[in-house]
Amino acid sequence: MTQEKVTITTILNWFKESVENKIPIRPCDWLDGSAKLNILRQDLDEEVAGLKSKIADKQAELIAKDFTVSKAKAIANSGEDYKQYLIKVALLNRIDEHIRIAKKRTELNEF
């Protein structure tokens, strides 16, 4: 029997499906999911740092080719790497908000 690997996506999808299907989420599930997200966030942080570095390198390369700083920045921020960077930063923000909500949810005495 093969178990599915736990990822940020699988955790967030489980919460999303529960919300969409109006399935109550127990406080312990909020806490468990948030703890896992916090641990798995490390990989995402590293991906964001790598993308940001790649974009900065591209910008520096363009500046070295006598592009103005603003033009180099505009070009560097128009590619697929920048799009992926923005998507991953947005995901990090959602994870942070999820963890904040989970903390509040576990403080409530009701199910």
C-alpha positions as CSV (number, residue, x, y, z in Angstrom):
1,M,0.0,0.0,0.0
2,T,1.4,3.3,-1.1
3,Q,0.6,6.4,1.0
4,E,0.3,9.8,-0.7
5,K,3.1,12.2,0.1
6,V,2.0,15.1,2.3
7,T,2.6,18.4,0.5
8,I,1.5,22.0,0.9
9,T,-0.9,21.5,-2.0
10,T,-2.5,18.3,-0.5
11,I,-3.0,20.0,2.9
12,L,-4.5,23.2,1.4
13,N,-6.7,21.2,-1.0
14,W,-8.1,19.1,1.9
15,F,-9.1,22.3,3.7
16,K,-10.5,23.8,0.5
17,E,-12.6,20.7,-0.2
18,S,-13.9,20.6,3.4
19,V,-14.9,24.3,3.1
20,E,-16.5,23.8,-0.3
21,N,-18.5,20.7,0.9
22,K,-19.4,22.4,4.2
23,I,-17.6,19.8,6.3
24,P,-16.8,21.1,9.7
25,I,-13.1,21.1,10.5
26,R,-12.1,20.0,14.0
27,P,-9.8,22.3,16.0
28,C,-7.2,19.5,16.2
29,D,-7.3,19.3,12.3
30,W,-6.7,23.0,12.1
31,L,-3.7,22.7,14.4
32,D,-2.3,19.6,12.7
33,G,-2.6,21.1,9.3
34,S,-1.0,24.3,10.3
35,A,1.9,22.5,12.0
36,K,2.5,20.5,8.8
37,L,2.3,23.7,6.6
38,N,4.8,25.4,8.9
39,I,7.3,22.6,8.5
40,L,6.8,22.2,4.7
41,R,7.0,26.0,4.3
42,Q,10.8,25.7,4.4
43,D,11.0,24.2,1.0
44,L,8.8,26.9,-0.4
45,D,11.0,29.6,1.3
46,E,14.0,28.1,-0.5
47,E,12.3,28.1,-3.8
48,V,11.3,31.8,-3.4
49,A,14.8,32.7,-2.5
50,G,16.2,30.9,-5.5
51,L,13.7,32.6,-7.9
52,K,14.4,36.0,-6.4
53,S,18.2,35.5,-6.8
54,K,17.7,34.3,-10.4
55,I,15.7,37.5,-11.2
56,A,18.3,39.7,-9.5
57,D,21.0,38.0,-11.5
58,K,19.1,38.6,-14.7
59,Q,18.6,42.3,-13.8
60,A,22.4,42.6,-13.0
61,E,23.3,41.0,-16.3
62,L,21.1,43.5,-18.2
63,I,22.5,46.4,-16.3
64,A,26.0,45.2,-17.2
65,K,24.9,45.3,-20.9
66,D,24.2,49.1,-20.4
67,F,20.4,48.8,-19.9
68,T,19.0,51.4,-17.5
69,V,18.1,50.1,-14.1
70,S,14.4,50.7,-14.6
71,K,14.5,48.9,-18.1
72,A,16.5,46.0,-16.7
73,K,14.1,45.7,-13.8
74,A,11.1,45.8,-16.2
75,I,12.6,43.1,-18.4
76,A,13.7,40.9,-15.5
77,N,10.2,41.1,-14.0
78,S,8.4,40.2,-17.2
79,G,9.5,36.6,-17.5
80,E,8.2,33.2,-16.3
81,D,10.6,33.2,-13.3
82,Y,9.0,36.4,-12.0
83,K,5.5,34.9,-12.5
84,Q,6.5,31.8,-10.5
85,Y,8.0,34.0,-7.9
86,L,4.8,36.0,-7.4
87,I,2.7,32.7,-7.3
88,K,5.0,31.3,-4.6
89,V,5.0,34.5,-2.6
90,A,1.2,34.5,-2.7
91,L,1.2,30.9,-1.5
92,L,3.5,31.8,1.4
93,N,1.1,34.6,2.3
94,R,-1.9,32.2,2.2
95,I,0.0,29.7,4.5
96,D,0.8,32.5,6.9
97,E,-2.8,33.5,7.0
98,H,-4.0,29.9,7.4
99,I,-1.7,29.5,10.4
100,R,-3.0,32.7,12.0
101,I,-6.6,31.5,11.5
102,A,-5.8,28.1,12.8
103,K,-4.4,29.6,16.0
104,K,-7.6,31.6,16.5
105,R,-9.8,28.6,15.6
106,T,-8.2,26.4,18.2
107,E,-8.8,29.0,20.9
108,L,-12.6,28.7,20.4
109,N,-14.4,26.3,22.7
110,E,-17.0,25.3,20.2
111,F,-16.6,22.7,17.4
